[in-house]
Amino acid sequence: MAVYRQIEGAQAGPQALGILVPPGVRTQVILRPRGLQWDLLPTQRVGAAFCEFGRDEAAGVARRVQLALAGAAASGHDPRHMIEVRTAGYHVAAALAGWLWLVCPRRPGQAYEPVLFPTLSEAERVAEELAPFLFPAADAEQEYYFNTQCFRH
């Protein structure tokens, strides 16, 4: 059994992880744990803007992040992180494929912003919700799909 198993987006259920590349000449890559209210977007560091990529580059990033997820799960490396922002709270992130993927609330029609959790326990709860998507068990066959065509925020 495999850690991850690729499926078609149309067949993805609430436990699938989407790797999305929205349309556009310059675009982002988004990790979407379908059954949760969060998306993850890449940045170089906390406080920096989210990364934007050319269309072809974004497709390569999507593939690299999928390989990084599979590699992390196979090696036993847990990519989840809680990052304390002094006096303000905690970000939840995953370090994958050379980027820091920050947790953002999914709000259709609004720009993404990283969520700042007021307490460590709340950040830890969200990290635990993300665990099956980002760090599944060795025999989980965690479903993932790529979406580079039909995109809804």
N, C-alpha and C positions, 0 to 999 in steps of 0.2 A: 504494500500500500504506500501511496505517496503522501507527502505532507500537503501539497497543493495539487489541484486538478482544474485544468482550464475548461470552461464551458462557454456557450454562447450567451451573450447578454440577455437575450429574450427569454432564456431558460433560467436565469439567475433568480434565486430565492432570497429571502431576507438575511440569510447567513453568508451570502456571497460577498467577496471583496471586489469592487470595481476599480479598475485602473483607467481613468478617464482622461481624454485629451479633447477639450472643447474645440470647436471650429475656430479658425482665424489664422492669419499669417503669423502673428505672435500669440502664443497661448500658454496655458499652464498645464501641469499634470496634477491630477487630483486622485487621491486614494479615498474610495468611498466604501466604508463598511455598511452595507445596505440596510441592515436592521437597526442601525443606530442613528442618532441625530447629528452625528459628527462627520466631517470630512477632514482629511489631512492634506496640507499643501506644503511644498518645499520652500525653504529659505536657506541662506548661508549661515544665519545666526539669528537668535532672538533679537527683535527690534529692526531687522533688515526687511526690505520689501520681499514679497513672494517672488520666486524666480519665474521668469517668462522665457519661453524658448521659441525658436523658429519651428515650423510645423514638422519638418523631418527630424530635427533635434529632439522635439517632444516625444515622437514615436520611439526614438532610441532610449530616452529617459524612462519611458513607460516600461520598456523591455528590461532595462537595467534594474529598475526598482523591483520588478517581479523576480528577477534572478537573485537580487539581494535578499528579498524576503525568504525565498526558498533556501538560500545559503545560510541565512541566520538560523532558520528553524532546524536545518540539518546539523548545524554545528553546535546547537544548544545555546547560541548567543541570543539574548533577549534584547531587542532593539528599543524597548520602551524606556522613556526617561521622564522624570519630573524635573522641571527647571524652576528654581525659586527666583522670583523677581523681588529683590529686597524691598520690604515694607508693603508690597502690593499683592502678592499671591503666588500662584504656581501655574506654569504652562505644562501641558502634557505634549510630548513629542516622541518621535521615533527617528533614530539616526540610521538612515539607509542610503546606500548608493552615493555617498558623498554629500548628502543634504540632510538638513534637519526638517522633518515633516511635522509641522505644528497642527494641533487639533483646533478646528474652527467649527462653530455651529453652522449647520446647513440651514440657510434662510433664503429661499427662492427670491430672486430679484434684487438681492442685496449683495454688496461686495463682501468678500471673505475677510474676517478679522480673527486673529487667534484669540481663543477664550482664555481669560485669566481667572482661574479658580481661587476663591478666597481662602480655602483651607487645604492642607496637605491631604486630609482624608477624602475630600471631594475629588481632588486630582487623582489620588490612588484608585478611587472607585471607577473613574472614567478609564484609567489605564487598564484596570481589570476587565472592563467591558470590551476594550480593544484587543485584549490578549488573544482570544480565539482567532481573530482575523489576521493579526500581525505575527503571532507566535504560537501557531497551532501545535497540537501534539503530533508526534512523528507519524502516526497512522490516521490523522484526521481527515485527509483528503479534502481540505478546505477549498471550497470552490472560489475561483477568481475568473474575471472576464475583462477583456479590453473593450472600451467604447471610444472609438475615434470618429464616429460618423453621426449618430443620433444622440444629441446631448441635451439634457434638461438639467438646470442647476439644482 
